[in-house]
Amino acid sequence: MRGKGFYLAVLLALLLPPLCLMAQQTGERTIVGSVVDAATNEALQGVTVLAKGSGAGTTTDANGNFSLRLARTDNVLLFSYVGYAPQSVNVAGKQNITVTMSETANAVGEVVVVGYGTQKKKDVTGAISVVDMKEVNKLSASTLAHALQGQVAGVDVTSFSGAPGSGITVRVRGIGTLNDSDPLFVVDGMMVGDINFLNTNDIESVQVLKDASATAIYGARGANGVVIITTKRGSQGKATINLSAYYG
């Protein structure tokens, strides 16, 4: 009589070949590696690592390392990271890899800076007009308010009289019924009462917020519209002198 040990040995001998064959067929393996910046050689954390085809994936840790279990047919890994060019790496026959990723500069659509963030120009719902300062500087206007006459649709600039240097009124959203109807002037982030002190040659850009949505940025003070003015600023390098003069 043969004992139970004999039959157990026979059973294992019959089961081991199929198990080995299944392991060879699946061919699963684990690949480890690291991802670094091509310029600084610093580890990149949070890089997405995906196996092309099966979709198996992981992300790099704080040290830029990753470990991923791959199927037999997974031979290409895809690396992607915000601000860096995506990479495709063939890992056939490899168990340990190091991937270098390079930064990329992607052109973005024109954006408009608003009081509560930035928006793509096509997504801006408020009425915003930008004054072309190159055209304004061609005029012989004593003040910026006079130079704005006829430059912005929907903005009415009227002089008190025809005398040189006389006061002017600016109306962006017509005549209001509460308080005065003057718009809010913002010069380099500072709210001012008028802009008669500004030299047109010192101005970099002028934007007029004509829509009621300006109140979301400046509150009730922007109910009559807002004129945002940015003045020119110096730059490093050799000193330069610009002269602008006219007579009449």
C-alpha positions in Angstrom: 0.0 0.0 0.0 1.3 3.4 -0.9 0.9 6.2 1.6 -0.8 9.5 1.3 2.6 11.2 0.7 3.1 9.3 -2.5 -0.3 10.4 -3.9 0.4 14.0 -2.8 3.7 14.0 -4.6 2.1 12.7 -7.8 -0.6 15.4 -7.6 1.9 18.2 -7.3 3.9 16.8 -10.2 0.8 16.9 -12.3 -0.1 20.5 -11.3 3.3 22.2 -11.4 3.8 22.1 -15.3 0.5 23.9 -15.9 1.3 26.6 -13.3 4.7 27.2 -14.8 3.2 27.4 -18.3 0.6 30.0 -17.1 3.4 32.1 -15.5 5.3 32.0 -18.8 2.2 33.0 -20.8 1.3 36.0 -18.6 4.9 37.1 -18.4 4.1 39.8 -15.8 7.1 41.7 -14.5 7.8 44.7 -12.3 9.7 47.7 -13.7 11.2 50.4 -11.5 12.7 53.7 -12.4 13.1 57.4 -11.7 12.2 60.6 -13.5 14.4 63.7 -13.4 14.5 67.2 -14.9 16.8 67.3 -18.0 18.2 70.7 -17.1 18.7 70.5 -13.3 18.7 66.7 -12.8 16.3 67.2 -9.9 13.7 64.5 -9.2 10.2 65.2 -10.5 7.3 64.3 -8.2 3.8 63.5 -9.5 4.8 62.4 -13.0 2.1 60.2 -14.6 3.5 56.9 -15.8 1.1 54.8 -18.0 1.6 51.5 -19.9 0.6 52.0 -23.5 -2.2 49.6 -24.3 -3.2 48.1 -21.0 -3.6 51.4 -19.2 -1.8 50.3 -16.1 -0.3 53.3 -14.4 1.2 55.0 -11.4 2.9 58.3 -10.4 6.4 59.2 -9.1 6.9 59.7 -5.4 8.7 62.6 -3.7 12.1 61.3 -4.8 11.0 60.9 -8.5 10.9 57.1 -8.2 8.2 54.7 -9.4 7.4 51.0 -9.6 4.9 49.5 -12.0 3.8 46.0 -12.7 3.5 45.3 -16.4 1.9 42.6 -18.5 3.8 40.6 -21.1 2.6 42.8 -23.9 3.4 46.1 -22.2 6.6 47.3 -23.7 6.1 51.1 -24.0 5.6 53.5 -21.1 4.2 57.0 -21.5 5.4 59.8 -19.2 3.5 63.1 -18.8 3.9 66.1 -16.5 2.5 69.6 -16.5 5.0 72.0 -18.1 7.1 69.2 -19.6 7.2 67.6 -23.0 5.6 64.1 -22.9 7.9 61.1 -23.4 7.4 57.6 -24.8 10.0 55.0 -23.6 10.5 51.5 -24.9 11.1 49.2 -21.8 11.3 45.8 -23.6 13.8 43.7 -21.8 14.5 46.4 -19.1 13.8 46.3 -15.4 15.3 49.6 -14.3 15.2 52.9 -16.2 15.9 56.6 -15.7 13.9 59.1 -17.7 14.8 62.8 -18.2 12.0 65.2 -19.1 12.5 68.7 -20.6 10.4 71.8 -19.9 8.3 73.1 -22.8 6.9 76.5 -23.4 3.4 76.3 -24.9 1.8 79.3 -26.5 -1.5 80.2 -24.9 -4.4 82.2 -26.2 -4.5 85.9 -25.5 -5.7 86.5 -21.9 -7.2 89.5 -20.2 -6.4 90.3 -16.6 -9.5 91.2 -14.6 -9.9 92.0 -10.9 -10.9 88.5 -10.0 -8.4 86.6 -12.0 -7.5 86.0 -15.7 -9.8 85.0 -18.5 -9.2 84.1 -22.2 -10.1 87.0 -24.3 -12.9 85.1 -26.1 -14.4 84.2 -22.8 -14.7 87.8 -21.4 -18.3 88.7 -21.2 -17.9 92.3 -20.0 -17.5 95.2 -22.4 -13.8 96.2 -22.4 -12.3 98.8 -24.7 -8.5 99.3 -25.2 -7.2 102.7 -26.3 -4.5 102.7 -28.9 -1.9 104.9 -27.3 0.1 105.2 -30.5 -2.8 107.0 -32.1 -3.4 109.1 -29.0 0.2 110.3 -28.9 -0.2 111.6 -32.5 -2.8 114.1 -31.2 -1.9 117.6 -29.8 -4.0 117.1 -26.7 -3.2 118.9 -23.5 -4.6 116.1 -21.3 -5.5 112.5 -21.5 -9.2 113.2 -21.1 -9.1 115.4 -24.2 -7.1 112.8 -26.1 -9.9 110.2 -25.4 -12.4 112.1 -27.4 -13.6 109.9 -30.2 -11.2 107.0 -29.3 -13.5 104.7 -27.5 -17.0 103.8 -28.6 -19.6 104.5 -26.0 -17.4 107.0 -24.1 -18.6 110.6 -24.3 -15.9 113.3 -23.5 -17.2 116.8 -23.4 -15.5 120.1 -22.6 -17.1 122.7 -20.4 -16.1 125.4 -22.9 -13.9 125.9 -25.9 -11.2 127.7 -23.9 -7.8 125.9 -23.8 -7.3 123.9 -20.7 -11.0 124.0 -19.7 -12.5 121.2 -17.7 -14.0 118.2 -19.2 -16.6 115.6 -18.4 -16.3 111.9 -19.1 -19.4 109.7 -19.4 -19.1 106.0 -19.8 -22.5 104.7 -19.0 -24.6 107.9 -19.5 -25.9 110.1 -16.7 -26.7 108.4 -13.4 -29.3 109.4 -10.9 -27.4 108.8 -7.7 -24.4 111.0 -6.7 -22.3 112.0 -9.7 -21.9 110.3 -13.1 -18.1 110.4 -13.3 -16.4 107.1 -14.0 -13.8 105.7 -11.6 -10.2 106.4 -12.7 -7.6 103.8 -11.6 -4.0 104.8 -12.2 -1.4 102.1 -11.6 -3.8 100.5 -9.1 -4.6 103.7 -7.3 -8.1 105.3 -7.4 -8.0 109.0 -8.3 -10.6 111.6 -8.8 -9.4 112.9 -12.2 -6.6 112.4 -14.7 -5.8 116.0 -15.7 -2.4 115.6 -14.0 -1.3 112.9 -16.4 1.0 113.4 -19.4 -0.2 111.3 -22.4 3.4 110.5 -23.3 3.8 108.8 -19.9 0.9 106.4 -20.4 1.5 102.8 -21.4 -2.1 101.6 -21.8 -5.7 102.7 -21.2 -8.6 100.2 -20.7 -12.2 101.2 -20.2 -14.6 98.9 -18.4 -18.0 99.9 -19.7 -20.1 97.0 -18.5 -22.0 96.8 -15.2 -19.8 93.8 -14.3 -17.1 96.3 -13.3 -19.0 96.6 -10.0 -18.0 93.1 -9.2 -14.4 94.4 -9.1 -14.7 97.9 -7.7 -18.0 97.9 -6.0 -20.5 100.7 -6.3 -17.7 103.1 -7.3 -17.5 101.3 -10.6 -21.2 101.7 -11.4 -20.4 104.6 -13.9 -17.6 102.7 -15.6 -13.9 102.4 -14.9 -11.0 103.8 -16.7 -7.8 101.8 -15.9 -4.5 103.5 -16.8 -1.1 102.0 -16.7 1.9 104.4 -16.9 5.3 103.6 -18.4 8.0 102.2 -16.3 11.8 102.3 -16.6 13.9 99.4 -17.6 17.5 98.3 -16.8 20.3 99.3 -19.1 21.6 102.6 -20.5 19.7 105.8 -19.6 17.7 107.2 -22.5 15.9 110.5 -22.9 12.8 110.9 -25.0 11.7 114.3 -26.1 8.2 115.1 -27.4 7.3 118.7 -28.3 4.8 120.6 -30.4 3.8 124.3 -31.0 0.9 126.1 -32.4 
